[in-house]
Amino acid sequence: MTAGPSIDPARFLDEQLAQASPDLMRDLLTTFVNALLSAQADAVCGAGYGERSPERVNSRNGYRHRDLDSRVGTLDVAVPKLRQGSLYPEWLLERRKRAERALTSVVATCYLLGVSTRRMDKLVQTLGITGLSKSQVSVMARELDEHVEEFRTRRLEDAGPFTFVAADALVLKVREGGRVVPVHVLVATGVNADGHREILGVQVTSSEDGAGWLGFFRDLVARGLTGVKLVTSDAHAGLVSAIGATLPGAGWQRCRTHYAANLMSATPKSSWPWVKALLHSIYDQPDAEAVHAQFDRVVDALSEKLPAVAEHLEGARADILAFTPFPKEIWRQIWSNNPSERLNREIRRRTDVVGIFPDRGSIIRLVGAVLAEQHDEWAEGRRYLGLDVLARAQAVDHTTSIEEVTEPELQALTA
């Protein structure tokens, strides 16, 4: 049975706008959810509320009120009760998306631990969340921790080989030993055998040194990371060494965006527009042979006027042109870390709300939940790379010389 409309949307919206209520969106959403639940109850009963019908198979028996936390605040939802059985939709049972529950639990943990109490009070009110108890926080945190840990430690070999991998790090602040200290969140993404992007792993380390990255990549390899042909990242020495130590058959592509910033720092300010145009001309070529030929021409042009810049560029030749042996149609996806930067912005959109985290576990909880949601979206979306181009990329015999980690015995400090 299809339930008829229980409210006149146009008249109701006109009345709400006339009142100019500051909680307009919350009231509108509450009314909409309650109307949806009422319509669902009518469909289950086989007849509308108070309606006599031979098709009726059940009847209502009042309401039970439940709080539903949403992005516009806590809603007072009236769930219809039935004389026989019960009505409680699954979408209402799953009260929050993973990342929202993680954010709520982190904020509540900060509040309960006395971290910036005035700021946390204001933050909770801004989110519109009410009535957070210690027991609620405990249950939410336990559920999230189990899910995030399962996601972080899952086996990778079933989805491999991962032809292309990108690695990057974010700096967040955490309270440890009575002090606020910076920590590094290491994140790796990859393109699986089906052409979809995946979140491969996330760890928190005390510093972005060789030990931290070495432990991170060792964990990825132990969990089944194989078939890597190219890793794209910035030129952090610890990261590059860790790639060479754990993925000896993989090439390394220095992110072109990060390199441009490095080259700009070595170029006179007045000359940068010209140098930038020359650098971009290298990437605008139609094939690998033309890219290398244009690189030579750019170096020759710079050698006359800016020899230091030419030397800087020549020294980075192998690193920034590692993408050229692969099919032209995927160069844009593999020659920079820009796709990872978009992922970082999504992480920071959530973490900036918290500011200073109470502990490392709360960082893993929130960042892991955000990454798990993004992972699911990528799995359900369109392929990042086509299967044909992946097969051709796998056939490329390409390696880049990367120095081994000089102190492999160092152990990473992770969380």
C-alpha positions as CSV (number, residue, x, y, z in Angstrom):
1,M,0.0,0.0,0.0
2,T,1.2,3.5,-0.8
3,A,0.7,6.1,2.0
4,G,-0.8,9.4,0.9
5,P,0.8,12.8,1.7
6,S,0.3,13.7,5.4
7,I,1.4,17.4,5.0
8,D,1.2,20.1,2.4
9,P,4.9,20.9,1.7
10,A,4.3,24.3,0.2
11,R,2.0,25.5,3.0
12,F,4.3,24.1,5.7
13,L,7.4,25.6,4.2
14,D,5.6,29.0,3.9
15,E,4.6,28.9,7.6
16,Q,8.1,28.0,8.7
17,L,9.7,30.7,6.7
18,A,7.2,33.3,8.1
19,Q,8.3,32.3,11.6
20,A,12.0,32.9,10.7
21,S,13.0,30.3,13.3
22,P,16.8,29.9,13.9
23,D,16.2,26.2,14.0
24,L,14.4,26.0,10.7
25,M,16.5,23.2,9.2
26,R,16.3,21.1,12.3
27,D,12.5,21.6,12.5
28,L,12.0,20.8,8.8
29,L,14.1,17.7,9.0
30,T,12.3,16.5,12.2
31,T,8.9,17.0,10.5
32,F,10.1,15.2,7.4
33,V,11.5,12.2,9.3
34,N,8.4,11.9,11.5
35,A,6.2,12.1,8.3
36,L,8.3,9.4,6.7
37,L,8.0,7.1,9.7
38,S,4.3,7.7,9.9
39,A,3.9,6.8,6.2
40,Q,6.0,3.6,6.7
41,A,3.8,2.7,9.7
42,D,0.7,3.1,7.5
43,A,2.2,0.9,4.9
44,V,3.0,-1.8,7.4
45,C,-0.5,-1.6,8.9
46,G,-2.2,-1.8,5.5
47,A,-4.3,1.4,6.2
48,G,-3.8,5.0,7.1
49,Y,-3.9,6.3,10.7
50,G,-7.5,6.1,12.0
51,E,-8.7,4.7,8.7
52,R,-11.1,1.7,8.7
53,S,-10.2,-0.7,5.9
54,P,-10.6,-4.5,5.3
55,E,-6.9,-4.5,4.2
56,R,-5.7,-3.5,7.7
57,V,-3.4,-6.1,9.2
58,N,-2.1,-4.1,12.2
59,S,-2.8,-0.9,14.2
60,R,-0.8,1.7,16.0
61,N,-0.2,2.0,19.7
62,G,1.3,5.4,20.4
63,Y,4.9,6.5,19.9
64,R,8.3,6.1,21.4
65,H,10.6,9.1,21.2
66,R,14.3,8.6,20.1
67,D,17.1,11.1,19.7
68,L,18.7,11.1,16.2
69,D,22.0,13.0,15.9
70,S,22.4,14.6,12.5
71,R,24.5,17.3,10.9
72,V,21.9,19.9,11.8
73,G,21.6,18.8,15.4
74,T,19.8,16.3,17.6
75,L,16.3,15.5,16.4
76,D,13.4,14.4,18.5
77,V,12.0,11.5,16.4
78,A,8.6,10.0,17.1
79,V,8.7,6.3,16.1
80,P,5.2,4.8,15.8
81,K,4.6,1.7,18.0
82,L,2.5,-1.2,16.7
83,R,0.1,-3.4,18.6
84,Q,1.7,-6.5,17.0
85,G,5.5,-6.6,16.3
86,S,7.7,-3.5,16.2
87,L,8.7,-0.8,13.7
88,Y,12.3,0.5,13.8
89,P,13.9,1.2,10.4
90,E,17.5,0.1,9.8
91,W,18.5,3.6,8.7
92,L,17.4,4.9,12.2
93,L,19.3,2.1,13.9
94,E,22.5,3.2,12.2
95,R,22.4,6.5,13.8
96,R,25.5,8.0,12.4
97,K,27.9,7.5,9.5
98,R,31.2,6.1,10.6
99,A,33.1,9.4,10.2
100,E,30.4,11.4,12.0
101,R,30.4,8.9,14.9
102,A,34.2,9.1,15.0
103,L,34.1,12.9,15.1
104,T,31.5,12.8,17.9
105,S,33.5,10.4,20.0
106,V,36.7,12.3,19.6
107,V,35.0,15.6,20.6
108,A,33.3,13.8,23.6
109,T,36.6,12.3,24.7
110,C,38.3,15.7,24.6
111,Y,35.4,17.1,26.7
112,L,35.5,14.3,29.2
113,L,39.3,14.5,29.6
114,G,39.1,18.3,30.3
115,V,40.9,19.4,27.1
116,S,40.0,23.0,26.3
117,T,36.7,22.7,28.0
118,R,35.3,26.0,26.9
119,R,36.2,25.3,23.3
120,M,34.7,21.8,23.5
121,D,31.4,23.2,24.9
122,K,31.2,25.6,22.0
123,L,32.1,22.9,19.5
124,V,29.4,20.5,20.8
125,Q,26.8,23.2,20.6
126,T,27.9,24.1,17.1
127,L,27.5,20.5,16.0
128,G,24.0,20.5,17.6
129,I,24.8,17.3,19.6
130,T,23.2,17.0,23.1
131,G,23.3,14.5,25.9
132,L,26.6,12.8,25.3
133,S,27.3,10.4,28.2
134,K,30.4,8.5,29.1
135,S,28.6,5.2,28.3
136,Q,27.6,6.5,24.8
137,V,31.1,7.6,24.1
138,S,32.5,4.2,25.3
139,V,30.2,2.2,23.0
140,M,30.8,4.5,20.0
141,A,34.5,4.3,20.5
142,R,34.6,0.5,20.9
143,E,32.5,-0.1,17.7
144,L,34.7,2.3,15.7
145,D,38.0,1.0,17.0
146,E,37.0,-2.6,16.0
147,H,36.0,-1.5,12.5
148,V,39.0,0.8,11.9
149,E,41.4,-1.9,13.2
150,E,39.9,-4.5,10.9
151,F,40.1,-2.0,8.0
152,R,43.8,-1.1,8.7
153,T,45.0,-4.7,9.1
154,R,43.0,-6.4,6.3
155,R,44.9,-8.6,3.8
156,L,45.8,-7.0,0.5
157,E,46.8,-9.9,-1.8
158,D,43.3,-10.7,-2.9
159,A,42.9,-7.3,-4.5
160,G,46.4,-7.1,-6.0
161,P,48.6,-6.6,-7.8
162,F,48.7,-2.9,-7.0
163,T,50.4,-1.4,-10.0
164,F,50.5,2.2,-8.8
165,V,50.9,3.4,-5.2
166,A,50.9,6.9,-3.8
167,A,52.2,7.8,-0.3
168,D,51.9,11.0,1.7
169,A,51.8,12.3,5.3
170,L,49.9,14.8,7.3
171,V,50.9,16.6,10.5
172,L,48.4,16.7,13.4
173,K,48.7,17.8,17.0
174,V,48.2,15.4,19.9
175,R,48.5,15.9,23.7
176,E,51.2,13.6,25.2
177,G,52.9,13.8,28.6
178,G,51.3,17.1,29.4
179,R,52.6,18.7,26.2
180,V,51.1,19.3,22.7
181,V,53.4,17.6,20.2
182,P,53.1,17.1,16.4
183,V,52.7,13.6,15.0
184,H,52.7,12.4,11.4
185,V,49.9,10.4,9.9
186,L,51.2,8.2,7.1
187,V,48.7,7.3,4.3
188,A,49.2,5.1,1.3
189,T,46.7,4.6,-1.6
190,G,47.0,2.2,-4.6
191,V,45.2,1.1,-7.7
192,N,44.1,-2.6,-7.5
193,A,43.8,-5.2,-10.1
194,D,40.2,-4.1,-10.9
195,G,41.3,-0.6,-11.6
196,H,39.8,1.0,-8.5
197,R,41.7,3.0,-5.9
198,E,42.1,1.7,-2.4
199,I,43.3,3.0,0.9
200,L,46.2,0.6,1.6
201,G,47.1,1.7,5.1
202,V,47.3,4.4,7.8
203,Q,49.7,4.7,10.7
204,V,50.7,7.4,13.2
205,T,54.4,8.0,13.8
206,S,56.4,10.3,16.0
207,S,58.3,11.8,13.1
208,E,58.4,11.4,9.3
209,D,61.8,9.8,9.3
210,G,63.2,6.6,7.7
211,A,62.2,4.4,10.6
212,G,58.5,5.5,10.4
213,W,58.2,5.0,6.7
214,L,60.2,1.8,6.8
215,G,57.8,0.3,9.4
216,F,54.8,1.5,7.4
217,F,55.9,-0.1,4.1
218,R,57.1,-3.3,5.8
219,D,53.6,-3.6,7.2
220,L,52.0,-3.1,3.8
221,V,54.3,-5.8,2.2
222,A,53.6,-8.2,5.1
223,R,49.9,-7.7,4.5
224,G,50.2,-8.7,0.8
225,L,51.2,-5.6,-1.2
226,T,52.7,-6.9,-4.4
227,G,53.1,-6.0,-8.1
228,V,54.0,-2.4,-7.5
229,K,55.5,-0.8,-10.6
230,L,55.6,2.9,-9.5
231,V,55.3,4.8,-6.2
232,T,54.5,8.5,-6.4
233,S,55.5,10.7,-3.5
234,D,57.5,13.8,-2.5
235,A,61.2,13.6,-2.1
236,H,61.4,13.1,1.7
237,A,64.6,11.1,2.2
238,G,63.1,8.7,4.7
239,L,60.2,7.9,2.4
240,V,62.4,7.4,-0.7
241,S,64.8,5.1,1.2
242,A,61.9,3.0,2.6
243,I,60.5,2.5,-0.9
244,G,63.9,1.2,-2.0
245,A,64.2,-1.1,0.9
246,T,60.8,-2.7,0.8
247,L,59.8,-2.5,-2.9
248,P,63.0,-3.2,-4.8
249,G,61.3,-3.8,-8.1
250,A,59.3,-0.6,-8.1
251,G,60.1,2.8,-9.7
252,W,59.8,6.1,-7.9
253,Q,58.1,9.1,-9.4
254,R,58.8,12.4,-7.7
255,C,55.6,14.4,-7.5
256,R,55.8,17.1,-10.1
257,T,53.9,19.6,-7.9
258,H,56.2,19.2,-5.0
259,Y,59.3,19.4,-7.3
260,A,58.0,22.6,-8.8
261,A,58.0,24.1,-5.3
262,N,61.5,22.9,-4.7
263,L,62.7,24.3,-8.0
264,M,61.0,27.7,-7.3
265,S,63.0,28.0,-4.1
266,A,66.2,27.7,-6.1
267,T,65.1,30.2,-8.8
268,P,65.3,34.0,-8.6
269,K,61.8,35.4,-8.1
270,S,61.9,37.5,-11.2
271,S,62.8,34.5,-13.4
272,W,60.3,32.0,-12.0
273,P,57.4,32.7,-14.5
274,W,59.8,31.9,-17.3
275,V,61.3,28.8,-15.6
276,K,57.8,27.6,-14.7
277,A,56.6,27.9,-18.3
278,L,59.6,25.9,-19.4
279,L,59.0,23.2,-16.8
280,H,55.4,22.9,-17.8
281,S,56.4,22.6,-21.5
282,I,58.2,19.3,-20.6
283,Y,55.0,17.7,-19.4
284,D,52.9,19.0,-22.3
285,Q,54.7,16.8,-24.9
286,P,52.7,14.0,-26.8
287,D,55.0,11.1,-26.1
288,A,57.9,9.9,-24.0
289,E,60.5,10.6,-26.6
290,A,59.3,14.2,-27.0
291,V,59.3,14.6,-23.2
292,H,63.0,13.7,-22.9
293,A,63.9,15.8,-26.0
294,Q,62.1,18.9,-24.5
295,F,63.8,18.3,-21.2
296,D,67.2,18.5,-22.9
297,R,66.2,21.7,-24.6
298,V,65.0,23.3,-21.4
299,V,68.2,22.4,-19.6
300,D,70.3,23.9,-22.4
301,A,68.2,27.1,-22.3
302,L,68.6,27.4,-18.6
303,S,72.3,26.7,-18.6
304,E,73.1,30.0,-20.2
305,K,71.2,32.3,-17.9
306,L,70.5,30.2,-14.7
307,P,73.2,27.5,-14.4
308,A,72.2,26.6,-10.8
309,V,68.6,26.1,-11.8
310,A,69.7,24.0,-14.8
311,E,71.9,21.8,-12.5
312,H,68.9,21.4,-10.1
313,L,66.7,20.3,-12.9
314,E,69.2,17.9,-14.4
315,G,69.8,16.3,-11.1
316,A,66.1,15.5,-10.8
317,R,65.7,14.1,-14.4
318,A,65.2,10.5,-13.5
319,D,62.9,11.2,-10.6
320,I,60.5,13.5,-12.3
321,L,60.4,11.6,-15.6
322,A,59.8,8.2,-14.2
323,F,56.2,8.3,-15.5
324,T,57.3,8.3,-19.2
325,P,57.6,4.5,-19.8
326,F,53.9,4.0,-18.9
327,P,51.0,4.6,-21.2
328,K,50.4,8.2,-22.1
329,E,46.7,8.2,-21.1
330,I,47.5,7.6,-17.4
331,W,50.4,10.1,-17.0
332,R,48.1,12.7,-15.4
333,Q,47.1,10.1,-12.7
334,I,50.7,9.0,-11.8
335,W,53.0,12.0,-12.2
336,S,51.9,13.9,-9.1
337,N,50.4,13.4,-5.7
338,N,47.4,15.7,-6.5
339,P,44.8,12.9,-6.1
340,S,46.2,12.2,-2.6
341,E,46.1,15.9,-1.8
342,R,42.4,15.9,-2.4
343,L,42.1,13.0,0.0
344,N,44.2,15.0,2.6
345,R,41.8,17.9,2.3
346,E,38.9,15.6,3.2
347,I,40.8,14.4,6.2
348,R,41.7,17.9,7.3
349,R,38.1,19.0,6.9
350,R,37.3,16.6,9.8
351,T,40.4,16.9,11.9
352,D,40.5,20.7,11.9
353,V,37.3,20.6,13.9
354,V,39.1,18.8,16.7
355,G,42.3,20.8,16.7
356,I,44.4,19.0,19.4
357,F,43.7,15.3,19.8
358,P,43.6,13.8,23.3
359,D,45.7,10.7,22.3
360,R,46.9,8.8,19.2
361,G,44.1,6.3,19.4
362,S,41.6,9.1,18.7
363,I,43.6,10.1,15.6
364,I,43.5,6.6,14.3
365,R,39.8,6.4,15.1
366,L,38.8,9.6,13.2
367,V,41.2,9.4,10.3
368,G,40.6,5.7,9.9
369,A,36.9,6.2,9.8
370,V,37.2,8.9,7.2
371,L,39.5,6.7,5.1
372,A,37.2,3.7,5.4
373,E,34.3,5.8,4.1
374,Q,36.4,7.0,1.2
375,H,37.5,3.5,0.5
376,D,33.9,2.3,0.2
377,E,33.1,5.2,-2.2
378,W,36.0,4.4,-4.4
379,A,34.9,0.7,-4.5
380,E,31.4,1.6,-5.6
381,G,32.4,4.3,-8.1
382,R,33.8,4.1,-11.6
383,R,37.3,2.6,-12.3
384,Y,40.2,4.9,-11.7
385,L,42.2,3.2,-14.5
386,G,41.0,0.9,-17.3
387,L,41.9,-2.8,-17.2
388,D,43.6,-2.6,-20.7
389,V,45.9,0.3,-19.6
390,L,46.6,-1.5,-16.4
391,A,47.7,-4.6,-18.3
392,R,50.0,-2.6,-20.5
393,A,51.4,-0.8,-17.4
394,Q,52.1,-4.2,-15.7
395,A,54.1,-5.2,-18.8
396,V,56.5,-2.2,-18.5
397,D,60.0,-3.2,-17.4
398,H,60.9,-0.1,-15.5
399,T,62.9,0.4,-12.3
400,T,64.4,3.5,-10.7
401,S,67.5,3.3,-8.6
402,I,66.6,4.2,-5.0
403,E,69.1,4.1,-2.2
404,E,68.6,1.5,0.5
405,V,67.8,2.6,4.1
406,T,71.1,3.1,5.8
407,E,69.9,2.1,9.2
408,P,67.3,-0.7,8.7
409,E,67.5,-1.7,12.4
410,L,65.6,1.4,13.4
411,Q,62.1,0.6,14.6
412,A,59.2,2.9,13.8
413,L,57.2,4.5,16.5
414,T,53.6,3.8,15.4
415,A,50.1,3.8,16.7
